[in-house]
């Protein structure tokens, strides 16, 4: 079902993507996919990396790979070459689909690390009238369809293989929760403010393609003002993305909006939880908009729960399990679904991955006796609504992206500018987490400002923007646990 979405002839002339002034139909996407397929080798290969911005070329490359029965490995186009190379090596991937704007990056990778790398630039992919979509119908629903990254607790990136069955469970679970039948579906238009290369982005992307809902693209660095203008100009009805836009709306509640946004009826968001108190303020300030939280993780493709027409009494909940998914709580060694039992959240269902890519040790940590151990802490109420109150893991969530302190700490220590460091998360004035670092400088005589500047420059060259520490402090000592691990500030405060 997911792999063959481009084989539906009834949608050919429908708008699929609205990118500024450009309107891109399903037929346009198919033509792009045909051109990309023509550039891919016919010899045996398994995986191809997609390193493209969140635009129509990304969608065409994704489904071009899917239709060939192969595995797509989308990467965030903000990754540095230092982050890309280990992922290519870890998966033995030597095919990249990218844009000419990234040519210098991949020429460096070929020259320095992977000389046999085959780089396909979408601008050079042309199609002729006689060319047809390549389709391999024999690929089963349990074969790997997509690889997605998720940071590891040891600082090493883990890779999650998801099958067509995994993705479908999440996508159709989302669609079932959304009550689209309450609207005239021909009027629905989505803004998707989450990376296509994430499990969340993939799910909404597939849902919009299945339902033939046009997707309106937001430019990077968009503001609340430009968001409102986009909603007005393109008659947007639905938003899915991080919590930043709703939080900005809450901060500016009561001020006049110089745009007509009356068609915007639905906000869905994940990554960062919004408190029930904030949701109440938003609902009071914008009575025509529904705000539904959800909960998931990459290992669950990603959706686990979603709110659907939630009552005011349930605003602190992240909703109930999607169709076909069961949630349990592990407490004191016992697994239960008894209401108001506090403990680690466990998940069972067809959305759950079969294991990390060639990483049996990490797989055993999260998949036990058929349960996915999420690492999050919560409880169920008597109606099955899930409430989350903490995390067992050290993960910092920055604008919906997972950042593991160990990876940032390793980068800082590799710079040789610090003899020791600890990385932790702190909430900013909007309630979003930011990455912070306490370091013991290697050369304190250089001065605080010079050391901070050098560390920021090194992190900028080696880490994605969302992973870079926003606050760097010089300290004399760093507290350790009994086992010698860093004692994280957030843990001390909890």
C-alpha positions as CSV (number, residue, x, y, z in Angstrom):
1,X,0.0,0.0,0.0
2,X,2.7,2.6,1.0
3,X,5.2,1.5,-1.7
4,X,2.7,1.8,-4.5
5,X,1.1,5.1,-3.6
6,X,2.3,6.6,-6.9
7,X,0.4,4.0,-8.9
8,X,-3.0,5.6,-8.4
9,X,-4.1,7.1,-11.7
10,X,-7.1,8.9,-10.3
11,X,-4.9,11.4,-8.4
12,X,-2.6,12.4,-11.3
13,X,-3.8,16.0,-11.8
14,X,-4.4,16.7,-8.1
15,X,-2.1,19.1,-6.3
16,X,0.3,17.2,-4.1
17,X,2.7,19.9,-3.0
18,X,2.5,23.7,-2.8
19,X,6.0,25.3,-2.6
20,X,5.7,29.0,-2.6
21,X,4.2,30.0,-6.0
22,X,4.8,26.5,-7.4
23,X,2.0,24.0,-7.6
24,X,3.2,20.4,-8.0
25,X,0.8,17.6,-9.0
26,X,1.0,13.9,-8.4
27,X,1.9,13.6,-12.1
28,X,4.9,16.0,-11.6
29,X,6.1,13.9,-8.7
30,X,5.8,10.7,-10.7
31,X,7.9,12.3,-13.6
32,X,10.5,13.3,-11.1
33,X,10.5,9.8,-9.6
34,X,11.0,8.3,-13.1
35,X,14.0,10.5,-13.8
36,X,15.6,9.6,-10.4
37,X,14.9,5.9,-11.0
38,X,16.7,6.1,-14.4
39,X,19.8,7.4,-12.6
40,X,19.9,4.6,-10.1
41,X,22.0,1.5,-10.9
42,X,20.4,-1.7,-12.2
43,X,22.9,-3.9,-10.5
44,X,22.3,-5.3,-7.0
45,X,22.0,-2.8,-4.2
46,X,19.9,-2.5,-1.0
47,X,19.9,1.0,0.4
48,X,20.1,4.5,-1.0
49,X,20.6,7.6,1.1
50,X,18.3,10.7,0.4
51,X,20.1,13.9,1.3
52,X,17.6,16.5,0.2
53,X,15.7,19.4,1.7
54,X,12.0,19.0,2.5
55,X,10.8,19.6,-1.0
56,X,9.1,17.7,-3.9
57,X,12.4,16.2,-5.0
58,X,12.7,14.4,-1.6
59,X,9.2,12.9,-2.1
60,X,10.0,11.8,-5.6
61,X,13.3,10.1,-4.5
62,X,11.6,8.4,-1.6
63,X,8.9,6.8,-3.7
64,X,11.2,6.1,-6.6
65,X,13.2,3.9,-4.2
66,X,10.1,2.4,-2.6
67,X,8.7,1.3,-6.0
68,X,12.0,-0.5,-6.9
69,X,11.5,-2.6,-3.8
70,X,14.6,-1.1,-2.2
71,X,15.3,0.6,1.2
72,X,15.4,4.4,1.5
73,X,17.7,6.0,4.1
74,X,16.7,9.6,4.4
75,X,19.1,11.9,6.3
76,X,18.5,15.4,7.6
77,X,20.1,17.7,5.1
78,X,21.7,19.7,7.9
79,X,24.0,16.9,8.9
80,X,27.7,17.6,8.5
81,X,30.1,15.3,6.6
82,X,31.4,14.1,9.9
83,X,27.9,12.8,10.8
84,X,27.1,11.4,7.3
85,X,30.3,9.3,6.8
86,X,29.8,6.9,9.8
87,X,26.2,6.4,8.7
88,X,27.2,5.4,5.2
89,X,29.9,3.1,6.6
90,X,27.6,1.6,9.2
91,X,25.0,0.6,6.6
92,X,27.4,-0.1,3.7
93,X,25.5,2.4,1.7
94,X,27.3,3.8,-1.4
95,X,24.4,5.5,-3.3
96,X,23.4,9.1,-2.4
97,X,20.5,11.0,-4.0
98,X,21.2,14.7,-3.3
99,X,21.1,18.2,-4.8
100,X,23.9,20.1,-6.6
101,X,24.0,22.5,-3.7
102,X,25.6,19.8,-1.6
103,X,28.2,18.8,-4.3
104,X,31.2,20.2,-2.3
105,X,30.2,18.0,0.7
106,X,30.0,14.8,-1.2
107,X,33.1,15.5,-3.3
108,X,35.0,15.8,0.0
109,X,33.5,12.6,1.3
110,X,34.5,10.8,-2.0
111,X,38.0,12.2,-1.9
112,X,38.6,11.6,1.8
113,X,36.7,8.5,2.9
114,X,34.5,6.7,0.3
115,X,35.9,6.9,-3.2
116,X,33.4,4.4,-4.7
117,X,30.4,6.5,-3.5
118,X,27.9,7.0,-6.3
119,X,26.3,10.5,-6.0
120,X,23.1,11.2,-8.0
121,X,22.2,14.9,-8.3
122,X,18.5,15.3,-8.9
123,X,19.0,18.3,-11.2
124,X,20.8,16.0,-13.6
125,X,18.1,13.3,-13.6
126,X,16.1,13.7,-16.8
127,X,13.2,11.5,-18.2
128,X,12.2,10.7,-21.7
129,X,8.6,10.3,-22.9
130,X,9.1,6.5,-23.4
131,X,10.3,6.0,-19.8
132,X,7.9,4.3,-17.2
133,X,8.0,3.9,-13.5
134,X,10.0,0.9,-12.4
135,X,7.9,-1.3,-10.1
136,X,8.9,-4.4,-8.1
137,X,5.7,-5.8,-6.8
138,X,7.2,-8.9,-5.1
139,X,8.6,-7.0,-2.1
140,X,6.8,-8.2,1.0
141,X,5.3,-6.0,3.7
142,X,7.9,-7.2,6.2
143,X,11.0,-6.3,4.2
144,X,12.9,-3.2,5.3
145,X,11.4,-0.2,3.5
146,X,13.1,2.7,5.3
147,X,16.0,3.3,7.6
148,X,15.8,6.1,10.1
149,X,18.3,7.4,12.6
150,X,17.8,7.7,16.3
151,X,20.6,8.7,18.7
152,X,22.0,6.0,20.9
153,X,22.5,6.1,24.7
154,X,26.2,5.5,24.2
155,X,26.5,8.5,21.8
156,X,26.6,6.2,18.8
157,X,23.7,6.7,16.3
158,X,21.3,3.8,16.2
159,X,19.5,3.0,12.9
160,X,15.8,1.8,12.9
161,X,14.6,-0.3,10.0
162,X,10.9,0.0,9.4
163,X,8.8,-2.2,7.2
164,X,5.8,-1.4,5.1
165,X,3.7,-3.1,7.7
166,X,5.2,-0.9,10.5
167,X,4.6,2.3,8.6
168,X,1.1,1.4,7.5
169,X,0.1,0.6,11.1
170,X,1.1,4.1,12.2
171,X,-0.3,6.0,9.1
172,X,-3.7,4.3,9.2
173,X,-3.8,4.6,13.0
174,X,-3.3,8.4,12.5
175,X,-5.9,8.6,9.8
176,X,-8.5,6.8,11.9
177,X,-7.9,9.2,14.8
178,X,-8.2,12.3,12.7
179,X,-12.0,12.2,12.0
180,X,-11.5,13.7,8.5
181,X,-15.1,12.7,7.7
182,X,-16.2,15.7,9.8
183,X,-14.9,18.0,7.1
184,X,-15.3,18.3,3.4
185,X,-12.1,16.5,2.5
186,X,-11.5,18.4,-0.7
187,X,-10.9,21.5,1.4
188,X,-8.2,20.0,3.6
189,X,-4.7,21.3,3.2
190,X,-1.7,20.6,5.5
191,X,1.3,22.5,6.6
192,X,3.9,20.0,7.7
193,X,6.5,21.7,9.9
194,X,8.6,18.6,10.7
195,X,11.5,17.0,8.8
196,X,10.5,14.6,6.1
197,X,13.5,12.5,7.2
198,X,11.9,11.8,10.6
199,X,9.4,9.1,11.4
200,X,6.8,11.8,12.3
201,X,7.4,13.6,9.0
202,X,7.2,10.3,7.0
203,X,3.9,9.4,8.7
204,X,2.2,12.7,7.9
205,X,3.7,12.7,4.4
206,X,2.2,9.3,3.6
207,X,-1.1,10.1,5.2
208,X,-1.5,13.2,3.0
209,X,-0.5,11.3,-0.1
210,X,-3.0,8.5,0.7
211,X,-5.8,11.0,1.3
212,X,-4.6,13.3,-1.6
213,X,-4.4,16.3,0.7
214,X,-2.1,19.0,-0.7
215,X,0.9,19.8,1.5
216,X,2.0,23.4,1.8
217,X,5.7,23.8,2.4
218,X,7.1,26.2,4.9
219,X,10.5,27.8,4.3
220,X,13.3,27.2,6.9
221,X,13.4,29.9,9.5
222,X,9.8,30.8,9.1
223,X,8.3,33.2,11.6
224,X,4.8,33.3,13.2
225,X,3.9,36.1,10.8
226,X,5.0,34.2,7.7
227,X,3.2,31.1,9.1
228,X,-0.1,33.1,9.3
229,X,0.5,34.5,5.8
230,X,1.0,31.0,4.5
231,X,-2.2,29.8,6.2
232,X,-4.1,32.7,4.7
233,X,-2.7,32.6,1.1
234,X,-3.0,28.8,0.8
235,X,-6.2,28.2,2.8
236,X,-4.5,25.8,5.2
237,X,-6.7,23.8,7.5
238,X,-4.3,21.5,9.3
239,X,-0.9,21.9,11.0
240,X,1.4,19.0,12.0
241,X,4.8,19.8,13.5
242,X,6.7,20.8,16.7
243,X,5.2,22.7,19.6
244,X,6.9,26.0,18.7
245,X,4.1,27.5,16.6
246,X,1.3,26.8,19.2
247,X,3.6,28.2,22.0
248,X,4.3,31.3,20.0
249,X,0.6,31.7,19.5
250,X,0.0,31.4,23.2
251,X,2.7,34.1,23.9
252,X,1.0,36.5,21.5
253,X,-2.6,35.6,22.4
254,X,-4.8,38.7,22.5
255,X,-2.9,40.6,19.9
256,X,-4.7,41.2,16.6
257,X,-3.7,38.9,13.8
258,X,-3.3,40.8,10.5
259,X,-4.2,37.7,8.4
260,X,-7.4,35.7,7.8
261,X,-6.7,32.3,9.5
262,X,-10.3,31.2,10.1
263,X,-9.8,28.1,8.0
264,X,-7.1,26.8,10.3
265,X,-9.0,24.2,12.4
266,X,-6.4,21.7,13.7
267,X,-3.0,21.7,15.3
268,X,-1.2,18.4,15.9
269,X,2.2,18.3,17.5
270,X,4.7,16.0,18.9
271,X,8.3,15.9,20.2
272,X,7.7,18.4,23.1
273,X,4.7,17.9,25.3
274,X,2.6,21.0,26.0
275,X,1.0,21.2,29.5
276,X,-2.8,21.1,29.9
277,X,-2.7,24.6,31.4
278,X,-1.1,25.9,28.2
279,X,-3.5,24.0,26.0
280,X,-6.4,25.6,28.0
281,X,-5.0,29.1,27.3
282,X,-4.7,28.3,23.6
283,X,-8.2,26.9,23.4
284,X,-9.6,30.0,25.1
285,X,-7.6,32.4,22.9
286,X,-8.3,30.5,19.6
287,X,-11.7,28.8,20.1
288,X,-11.9,27.8,16.4
289,X,-8.8,25.6,16.6
290,X,-8.5,22.1,18.0
291,X,-5.2,21.1,19.5
292,X,-4.4,17.4,19.7
293,X,-1.2,16.0,21.2
294,X,0.2,12.7,20.3
295,X,3.0,10.4,21.5
296,X,5.4,8.2,19.7
297,X,9.0,7.2,18.9
298,X,11.0,6.2,15.9
299,X,11.0,2.6,17.0
300,X,7.2,2.6,16.8
301,X,7.0,4.1,13.3
302,X,6.3,6.5,15.2
303,X,2.7,6.8,16.5
304,X,1.6,5.2,19.7
305,X,-1.2,7.5,20.9
306,X,-3.2,10.4,19.5
307,X,-5.8,12.6,21.0
308,X,-9.2,12.6,19.2
309,X,-11.8,15.2,20.2
310,X,-10.3,15.2,23.7
311,X,-12.4,16.6,26.6
312,X,-11.1,19.5,28.7
313,X,-10.6,17.1,31.6
314,X,-8.0,15.1,29.5
315,X,-5.8,17.9,28.3
316,X,-2.8,16.6,30.2
317,X,-3.0,13.3,28.4
318,X,-1.3,12.4,25.1
319,X,-4.4,10.4,24.0
320,X,-5.3,6.8,23.6
321,X,-3.5,4.1,21.7
322,X,-4.0,4.0,18.0
323,X,-5.9,1.1,16.4
324,X,-4.1,-2.2,16.8
325,X,-1.7,-1.0,19.4
326,X,-1.6,-2.0,23.1
327,X,0.0,0.0,25.9
328,X,1.2,-1.5,29.2
329,X,3.1,-0.3,32.2
330,X,6.1,-2.0,33.8
331,X,6.3,-1.4,37.5
332,X,8.3,-3.3,40.1
333,X,9.0,-6.1,37.6
334,X,5.3,-6.6,36.7
335,X,3.6,-5.7,33.4
336,X,0.1,-4.4,33.7
337,X,-2.5,-2.1,32.2
338,X,-4.1,-1.4,35.5
339,X,-5.2,2.3,35.7
340,X,-3.0,4.7,37.6
341,X,0.0,2.4,37.9
342,X,3.2,4.4,37.5
343,X,6.1,3.0,35.6
344,X,7.8,2.6,32.3
345,X,5.6,2.7,29.2
346,X,5.6,-0.5,27.1
347,X,4.1,-1.0,23.6
348,X,3.0,-3.9,21.5
349,X,1.7,-3.8,18.0
350,X,2.4,-4.1,14.2
351,X,4.0,-0.6,14.3
352,X,7.0,-1.8,16.4
353,X,10.3,-2.4,14.7
354,X,11.9,-5.8,14.7
355,X,15.2,-4.5,16.0
356,X,18.0,-2.0,15.4
357,X,20.0,-2.3,12.3
358,X,22.8,-4.8,12.9
359,X,22.8,-3.9,16.6
360,X,21.7,-6.9,18.7
361,X,23.0,-5.5,22.0
362,X,20.9,-2.3,21.8
363,X,17.9,-4.2,20.5
364,X,17.9,-6.5,23.6
365,X,17.7,-3.3,25.7
366,X,14.4,-2.2,24.2
367,X,12.7,-5.3,22.8
368,X,11.9,-7.9,25.5
369,X,9.3,-10.7,25.3
370,X,7.5,-8.9,22.5
371,X,7.3,-5.5,24.3
372,X,8.9,-2.3,23.2
373,X,10.4,-0.6,26.3
374,X,10.0,3.1,25.5
375,X,12.2,4.5,28.4
376,X,9.4,7.0,29.2
377,X,7.5,7.0,32.5
378,X,3.7,7.3,32.7
379,X,0.4,5.8,33.6
380,X,-3.0,5.0,32.0
381,X,-6.3,6.2,33.4
382,X,-9.5,4.1,33.6
383,X,-10.5,5.1,30.0
384,X,-7.1,4.1,28.5
385,X,-5.7,7.7,28.2
386,X,-2.0,7.8,28.6
387,X,-0.2,10.4,30.8
388,X,3.6,10.9,30.6
389,X,5.5,12.4,33.6
390,X,9.1,11.7,32.9
391,X,11.9,9.9,31.0
392,X,14.3,7.2,32.1
393,X,16.7,8.2,29.4
394,X,18.9,11.2,29.3
395,X,17.5,12.4,26.0
396,X,17.1,16.1,25.4
397,X,14.3,17.0,22.9
398,X,15.1,20.1,20.9
399,X,12.3,21.2,18.5
400,X,11.2,17.6,18.2
401,X,14.7,16.2,17.6
402,X,16.3,13.8,20.0
403,X,19.7,14.9,21.3
404,X,21.7,12.5,23.5
405,X,24.2,14.2,25.8
406,X,26.8,11.6,25.3
407,X,27.2,12.5,21.6
408,X,27.6,16.2,22.3
409,X,30.0,15.4,25.2
410,X,32.1,13.2,22.8
411,X,32.3,16.0,20.3
412,X,33.5,18.6,22.9
413,X,36.1,16.2,24.3
414,X,37.3,15.4,20.8
415,X,38.0,19.1,20.3
416,X,40.7,18.8,23.0
417,X,39.5,22.1,24.3
418,X,38.0,20.4,27.5
419,X,39.4,17.8,29.8
420,X,35.9,16.9,31.0
421,X,32.3,18.0,30.4
422,X,28.7,17.3,31.1
423,X,25.8,18.0,28.8
424,X,22.2,18.5,29.9
425,X,18.9,20.1,28.9
426,X,17.3,23.2,30.3
427,X,14.0,24.7,29.5
428,X,14.0,28.2,27.8
429,X,11.4,30.9,28.3
430,X,9.1,29.1,25.8
431,X,9.3,25.8,27.7
432,X,11.4,24.2,25.1
433,X,14.6,22.3,26.0
434,X,18.0,23.7,25.0
435,X,21.4,22.0,25.1
436,X,23.7,23.2,27.8
437,X,27.3,22.2,28.6
438,X,29.5,22.5,31.7
439,X,33.1,22.1,30.8
440,X,36.5,21.9,32.5
441,X,38.7,23.8,30.0
442,X,42.0,22.3,28.9
443,X,43.6,25.7,28.8
444,X,41.8,28.0,31.3
445,X,44.4,30.7,30.8
446,X,42.9,31.3,27.3
447,X,39.9,33.0,28.9
448,X,36.3,32.1,29.1
449,X,35.1,33.9,26.0
450,X,37.8,32.6,23.8
451,X,37.2,29.0,24.9
452,X,33.5,29.3,24.4
453,X,34.0,30.7,20.9
454,X,36.3,27.9,20.0
455,X,34.0,25.2,21.3
456,X,31.0,26.7,19.5
457,X,33.0,26.8,16.3
458,X,34.1,23.1,16.7
459,X,30.6,22.0,17.5
460,X,29.2,23.9,14.5
461,X,31.6,22.1,12.2
462,X,30.8,18.6,13.6
463,X,27.2,18.7,14.8
464,X,23.8,19.6,13.4
465,X,22.4,22.9,14.6
466,X,19.9,21.4,16.9
467,X,22.6,19.4,18.8
468,X,24.9,22.4,19.5
469,X,25.1,23.7,23.1
470,X,23.4,27.1,23.5
471,X,24.9,27.7,26.9
472,X,28.5,26.8,27.8
473,X,29.8,27.3,31.3
474,X,33.3,26.9,32.7
475,X,33.5,24.8,35.9
476,X,36.2,23.4,38.2
477,X,34.7,20.0,38.8
478,X,32.0,17.8,37.4
479,X,30.1,15.5,39.8
480,X,30.0,11.8,39.1
481,X,27.8,8.9,40.1
482,X,29.1,6.0,42.0
483,X,29.7,4.1,38.7
484,X,31.8,7.1,37.4
485,X,29.1,8.5,35.0
486,X,28.3,12.1,34.8
487,X,25.6,13.3,37.2
488,X,23.4,15.4,35.0
489,X,21.9,18.6,36.2
490,X,18.4,17.8,35.2
491,X,18.6,14.5,37.2
492,X,19.7,16.4,40.3
493,X,16.7,18.7,40.0
494,X,14.1,16.0,39.5
